[in-house]
Amino acid sequence: MIDELNDLIRDKCGLLYSTELLLSILLLVFIIGIIANLSDDLNERILDEEEFSSLEKIAVETTDYLLSNPGNPENWEDDEGLNSGIVSQNIIPGLAKKNKKIDNGEFYDESASDEMIMSNAISYHKLMKVKNNYDSLVDVNLLNGSYRSSMSIYPLNSKIRPILMGNDLEDSDDNVNDNNIVTVERKVKCDFYSNFVVYDFNDLELSGEDYDRENLCNHDTNPNLENHSNDVQSIWLCKNFRVYRNSLEDYDYCLISDESIKNSGTNWILESLNRTNEDEKLLNQEVIGLNSFFLEDMENSSDEIYSIHFNLEKNRINDFRTVLVAIPKNMTDDLMSNDELNYDYFKVQDVRFILKIGYK
C-alpha cells in the first residue's frame, strides 16, 4: 500500500512538471512571435519611409519639369497623332508657355527662344492635349510606366470649371496606400483661350474717371462726325484693327463681354475707316458675332481697317469688361456647347496646379 502511494506521488509531480514546461514553451513562442512581428513592422516602416522619400523627389521633379519646360519636341502639342490617340514615344510633354508677340494685328506667334519661357504660366492648349492622352504622355512617356498619377487644375475664379485627369488615386478600390501617395501643389497662371484675344479693351487702360484716352480717333478729326472727346458723364474708348477677308473663312470674330455689361450702359460703334457712321448701339449682349458685318463690308476688298468705339458711363466703368476675339471655326461650336464662350475663359486666370503620384 505504501509503495503504491509513493508511485502516485511521483506520477503527480511528473504531470505538474510537464504542464509547467508546456506552458513555458507556449509563452516563449508567444513572446518570440511578438518580437518578430515588431521587427517586421519596424523594417516595413523604414522601407516605406525610403520609398516615400524617393516618391516625393519624383513628384517634385516631375512638377518642376511640367511647369518650367514647354516639352519636347518643340510644338509637340501640334502632333496630329494626338487628335486620334496615337502618341509617339518621343514626346515628353511640358506645359510651360512661351511669350508670344503680335504682328500687324494678326495672330500670336510663339517665340522660338527658350529664354522667352514665361514664369509660372501654363498653356491650356497643351493641358488639353495631355488630358486626352494622359496615360501615354504622362504615365508612360514621362514617368516610364513605373507610377500612377493624376493632375488637376482648380481655377481661383469659380466661374471656370476644374480640370481633372489621370488616375483616381483616392479610390479605395484601387488598393493604393495613402502613405504612398505624394501630392505637390503650385499656384500658376493658365492662359485658357486668351490667345484668341485680338484686343482686351479693359487691360490696364481704364483708371476710373481719370482715364485719359491716348489713341487717336477718326471721329475727332472728321468735321462730319461727332467728336469722341470725353465729357463730365462719359468717356470714349476707341481702337483700330485690321481684318483680312480670307481670315473670315477660318475664324469667328466676336465681342465677348462679362455678364455685368448688361448693367454698364455702354454704347458702341463698329465701322471701317472708309465707311464711317454714328450708329450707336447699346452693348447689352455677352456674345456678339461680327463676321456677317465684315463679310458685307469687305465684299469688294481683301482687307480693311476697322474702328470700334465704346462710350462708357463714368459711374459704371467697373461693369465694362469686353474683349474682341478671333476663334478658330472648328472650335466655336464646342465652346458654345461646353458653356465656355464667355468672358472669363478669355482671360489669363490664377489656378492651383496639383500633381499626385503613387506606386503601382
Secondary structure by P-SEA (a helix, b strand, c coil): caaaaaaaaaaaaaaaaaaaaaaaaaaaaaaaaaaaaaaaaaaaaaaaaaaaaaaaaaaaaaaaaaacccccccccccccccccccccccccccccccbbbbccccbbbbbcccccccccbbbaaaaaaaaaccccccccccccccccbbbbbbbccccbbbbbbcccccccccccccccbbbbbbbbbbbccccccccccccccccccccccccccccccccccccccccccbbbbbbbbcccaaaaacbbbbbcccccccccccccccccccccccccccccccccccaaaaaaaaccccbbbbbbbbbbcccccccbbbbbbccccccaaaaaaacccccccccbbbbbbbbbbbcc
